[in-house]
């Protein structure tokens, strides 16, 4: 195991945090004494929206109107007001917000169609640490239990006092505090949920307890849930360029050249010219996969609040949680591009669909030696999250002092294993309408890959382990002074402040293959057959019955048996020095803002303007590989570091003009930034052997900067109604992309069994800031309409709808110059909720849709698209009395499938089905 001496660093941070908290406590004591004689606030506003979707909407609309900039909110003052599986799915109802789904569960959040890493997330005003396995700054929202959240605001136009100000937007999450209520509060709920594919029922419980006594208040909340979900998927069907065979040399290359000319009329003049061979495509791999995903999620908050007067309050907040995920994947796959194979017969080819790019696609091909694989994969992921902070507000007659200090941390461990059995034989692989399939070829040596267990030989029990730590410390202090100047009546207030953040992310990784019953043994390699182990039919390996994507079945080795049998006593996966990195980032900020208010004729105008100065330093550390005198390789004894830095001045302005009592003109302009993903900054090199490439980090990356403006018009209706439209314009500078920055010649690539696959030139890619600017523009429309405003019999009915259109010049980088949008960017998204509510009964039907977007770029050449996805959800609840409510909810009631394709829908890459989910719940409110 690699251990970096971070104890001193962590000790300093702990001492720093204790000092900051002590300083806040000193302010608290001073403030409490200074304001002791102040009268108690007799007009505490309790936001009571429990069990009322309409009143939640109304409160959110009120918050929007009172804000100077562009923002939208959802309110869930009490526990269990979000009926979704996690916080991400609760956010998808908001204007401009969409989510990325993985096996039926909402995960990362994107705003206005832009990639999720362009969104900044904070909890209780503290930027959120995330142990994202991708190494980026995008937050994995599936770790957060939605029931412990009080309120979420998505701010789309930054202010100078914001910590960052994501290019897409900022998500501000708040947990509950005791003085959010006027007295004692107790809420509890329980539900059971059923998945239509796995046919499993899962429990979920939550509670909130809050009370105030005199100047003090305390609150605790807790939520725990289990989710068991099965997903069936025909996937892994990607483009593979023909240089896989053509550059291999020998018979493999010469036969490929001959078959291409004979069966497809494609003449290869230079097997080393990738601009030519990269435009001849065959189907790389087809997999039929069944997943069983079991998630245990829990989260809790605690808050202690001291509020001796309306002029002073201090709160100590804690939020902790855990997300344990075990995923069993059983994969029957055919790897057409194996190191032994080449083309045998081309049955069908397509020169028309992608002729614009000179690409010929071999749709139906027989291969000489397909690598058939039976893979039993197990992923065990554990994430622990914690955040602790203190915040105070001290108000005088015309001034306010605000401060906060806190810590946010996340730690994730991932234990992955893959039991791999392989059978080499001729076969035929082709595209189908929904994905792909592999069948027996005309070659007499061909096999039925699904029903030939004796043909499969043990190759390896692959293991890898990853550990990620992300720590963030922050402190902020600002002072606001209100003015009433006769010579400058428009000036209402001035705010100045400073903020300091210190963040570090550490990642360790290791891999080891087991090929025998003891360390270093290879006794099982190519001798042990799959049929030597007990086999279980797929409909018994995962609950819920037969495979639902295609009319096939097969048997595999269970992960439970694999773990017990193939992990010998004392086995552990060691961390590898070359895969280690740590990135530390220190940010100092100063800011100043002014609030102005004046009338232009009969129109009241409010303006918030300011400027923020940020100074950032980055240190990236990693072990470097060095050559020994004997020709071998080792690593530097200590991590090697690289430093980078940058600073920037970021102005912003937001304004509102109340054209009438119900019509508001809103505008904003700013310059903001989004920092690079920490893995992009890492001083390291990783290898992708099957892609023949190395990927390096780049500690000298700069942030993506955006100059943006927005203008909008809003019509406020009675009873919380709203009609709004806005136009936004973003000009981005320094967009980060992977780029080819070098080549490493003569790299020996090995197969899993230790044999040499070949000697190749490996490309080196790094993330770089692309020169020039790009634009993203669009419209956002919102309609919240209670129907009773127009027709009395429709009272209680209403609609909450929003639609976002994005037009962008942000393009992905394809080596073949194939036009495509930036990965993760969708050009349209919309959400529609129809609701009905009376004193006893509520019902909602929601539909959300995210347009197609590029999910990845195969071999830096071929854009792989995720098809547009729409999902319908329902929620029905009935109040038995003032304290008891029952509810019925359905998620993905239309049983929508997730699909994707490479370049054109006629080349599908995925057909994935995760099923419906229904839940029955009981809620108690006292």
Number of C-alpha atoms within 10 A of each C-alpha: 12 12 9 12 8 10 9 9 10 12 11 12 17 14 12 16 20 14 13 20 21 14 15 22 17 12 19 22 12 12 22 21 12 14 17 13 10 13 11 14 11 8 8 12 10 12 16 16 18 17 24 19 19 25 17 22 21 21 18 20 22 16 16 17 19 9 15 22 24 23 21 21 23 23 25 25 23 29 26 26 21 22 21 22 20 21 25 28 24 18 26 23 22 23 26 29 28 31 24 19 15 13 20 22 18 23 21 22 29 27 30 29 28 27 21 26 22 23 26 27 26 19 19 22 19 25 24 26 28 29 27 19 15 11 19 18 23 23 23 18 20 19 26 24 27 26 31 32 27 20 19 23 20 25 23 24 28 28 30 29 23 13 25 23 25 26 29 28 26 24 25 20 21 17 22 25 23 24 26 18 20 15 13 16 16 17 20 21 21 19 20 18 24 20 22 18 23 21 17 16 18 18 17 19 20 23 23 24 19 24 18 20 10 8 13 17 22 20 23 22 25 22 25 20 22 21 23 23 30 27 23 26 25 27 24 22 27 23 26 22 25 27 21 22 25 24 19 19 12 10 13 19 20 16 17 21 21 17 18 20 13 13 14 19 11 15 12 17 10 12 19 13 13 17 13 18 22 24 22 22 20 27 26 19 26 27 26 26 21 26 23 21 19 18 21 17 22 24 25 24 23 23 23 20 22 22 22 22 19 17 21 24 22 26 24 20 22 21 23 19 22 22 22 19 21 19 19 23 24 29 24 22 25 29 23 29 23 21 19 17 23 28 25 22 20 19 14 13 17 15 15 11 15 14 12 9 12 16 20 21 24 22 20 21 22 24 24 23 23 28 24 29 24 28 24 22 23 24 20 16 19 19 22 20 22 20 24 21 24 24 24 23 20 23 19 14 8 11 15 17 19 20 23 25 29 26 25 25 22 23 22 22 21 19 16 18 23 22 25 21 26 24 25 23 23 26 28 24 25 21 21 13 10 21 27 26 21 26 17 17 21 12 15 10 13 19 19 15 24 18 11 14 22 12 18 22 23 23 26 23 22 19 21 19 21 21 21 22 21 24 23 24 26 24 23 22 17 18 18 19 17 17 16 12 10 8 7 10 12 18 18 19 18 19 20 19 20 20 21 18 21 18 20 20 25 25 23 22 22 19 17 18 20 23 23 20 15 15 14 10 11 17 12 17 18 17 12 17 19 22 15 11 15 11 16 14 15 23 16 12 21 25 17 18 14 19 20 18 18 13 7 11 15 21 20 23 24 25 21 11 12 18 15 10 12 19 18 14 11 7 12 14 18 16 20 16 24 21 20 26 28 25 25 21 19 18 19 15 22 19 22 21 22 20 21 18 18 15 12 10 7 9 15 15 21 19 22 22 20 21 20 25 16 19 15 18 15 22 20 28 22 25 22 20 14 12 11 10 7 6 8 8 10 14 16 14 9 12 18 14 17 16 16 16 16 14 14 15 14 21 21 23 24 25 22 26 21 17 16 12 9 13 17 21 18 24 23 25 23 23 26 27 21 21 21 23 18 24 26 25 31 29 28 25 21 13 14 10 14 9 14 17 21 19 20 21 22 22 25 21 21 22 18 20 22 26 19 22 20 22 19 19 18 21 16 19 16 11 17 18 22 23 17 18 17 19 18 21 20 22 19 22 19 18 23 20 17 19 19 17 13 12 13 13 11 11 14 13 17 14 13 15 14 8 9 12 15 15 13 16 13 21 17 20 19 20 24 21 19 15 10 9 14 17 17 20 18 19 20 21 20 22 19 25 22 25 18 14 17 10 9 9 10 13 15 18 20 21 20 22 22 24 22 26 20 20 17 21 15 19 17 23 21 17 16 17 12 16 14 21 21 23 22 20 26 27 19 23 26 25 25 22 19 18 22 20 20 14 12 14 18 21 19 19 17 20 17 22 19 24 18 19 25 23 19 18 20 16 16 17 19 26 27 24 25 24 20 16 18 18 17 20 21 20 19 18 22 19 19 11 11 11 11 16 19 18 19 19 22 22 23 20 16 13 16 17 20 20 23 27 24 23 20 13 14 15 24 27 28 26 21 25 22 24 23 21 24 19 20 17 19 18 22 17 19 11
